[in-house]
Amino acid sequence: MKWDSVLQLQQLVKEALEAEKESFEAILKEAARVICCEEGKMENFEIYGRLVKVSPMCDALIIGDLHGDLDSLVEILNKSTFIQKLHQHPTSIAIFLGDYG
């Protein structure tokens, strides 16, 4: 992954954390666009098109398909204390499962 893409994603994450519901979807689409354009290896991630391999380094939160239910996402993040864990362990990751076959 190119360094400028990493910076773009970091900025998108910051924006997503402060976004209202209306702009959150657009931020997610932009993040997906940035990620889908990349291939290669960065730290514990290997990206091959839409396949991302992650080597475990810390905590991981796996979230099922939410069908766009932002309220459920907020509840999951609050109850799991994932955001607080992320501040303590920046290598923690969240994995979102969407529609897959």
C-alpha positions in Angstrom: 0.0 0.0 0.0 1.3 3.4 -0.9 2.1 5.9 1.8 -0.3 8.5 0.3 -3.1 5.9 0.5 -2.4 5.3 4.2 -2.6 9.1 4.8 -5.9 9.2 2.9 -7.3 6.4 5.0 -6.1 7.9 8.3 -7.9 11.2 7.3 -11.0 9.3 6.4 -11.0 7.5 9.7 -10.8 10.8 11.5 -13.6 12.2 9.5 -15.7 9.1 10.1 -15.3 9.4 13.8 -16.7 12.9 13.7 -19.3 12.4 10.9 -23.0 12.8 11.1 -25.0 9.8 9.8 -25.6 11.5 6.5 -21.9 11.9 5.5 -20.7 8.6 7.1 -21.8 6.5 4.1 -19.9 8.8 1.7 -16.8 8.5 3.8 -17.1 4.7 3.8 -17.4 4.6 0.0 -14.3 6.8 -0.4 -12.3 4.5 2.0 -13.5 1.4 0.0 -12.4 3.1 -3.2 -8.9 3.9 -1.8 -8.5 0.3 -0.5 -9.8 -1.4 -3.7 -7.2 0.5 -5.8 -4.3 -0.9 -3.7 -2.4 -4.2 -3.8 0.6 -5.3 -1.8 1.8 -5.6 1.7 1.8 -3.1 4.6 2.7 -4.1 8.1 0.4 -7.0 9.0 -1.9 -6.6 5.9 -1.6 -8.2 2.5 -4.0 -6.8 -0.1 -5.0 -8.7 -3.3 -7.9 -7.0 -4.9 -10.8 -7.5 -2.6 -9.0 -10.1 -0.5 -7.2 -8.8 2.6 -5.1 -11.1 4.6 -4.4 -10.0 8.2 -1.7 -11.5 10.4 -2.7 -11.2 14.0 -0.8 -8.6 16.1 -3.3 -7.5 18.7 -7.1 -7.5 19.5 -9.6 -7.9 16.7 -13.3 -7.0 16.7 -15.3 -8.9 14.1 -18.6 -7.4 13.2 -21.3 -9.2 11.2 -23.3 -7.7 8.3 -25.1 -4.7 9.8 -27.1 -3.9 6.7 -26.3 -0.2 7.2 -27.6 -0.1 10.7 -25.4 2.7 12.2 -27.1 2.6 15.6 -26.1 -1.1 16.0 -22.5 -0.2 15.0 -22.4 2.5 17.6 -23.8 0.1 20.2 -21.3 -2.6 19.3 -18.4 -0.2 19.5 -19.5 1.2 22.8 -20.3 -2.2 24.5 -17.1 -3.8 23.2 -15.0 -0.8 24.4 -13.1 -1.2 21.1 -12.4 2.5 20.6 -10.7 2.6 24.0 -8.7 -0.5 23.2 -7.7 1.1 19.9 -6.2 4.0 21.8 -4.2 1.7 24.0 -3.2 -0.7 21.3 -3.1 1.0 17.9 -2.5 -2.3 16.1 -6.0 -3.5 17.0 -8.3 -4.0 14.0 -12.0 -4.1 13.3 -13.2 -6.6 10.6 -16.5 -5.9 9.0 -18.3 -8.8 7.4 -20.7 -7.7 4.7 -22.4 -9.7 2.0 -20.2 -12.6 0.9 -20.7 -15.9 -0.8 
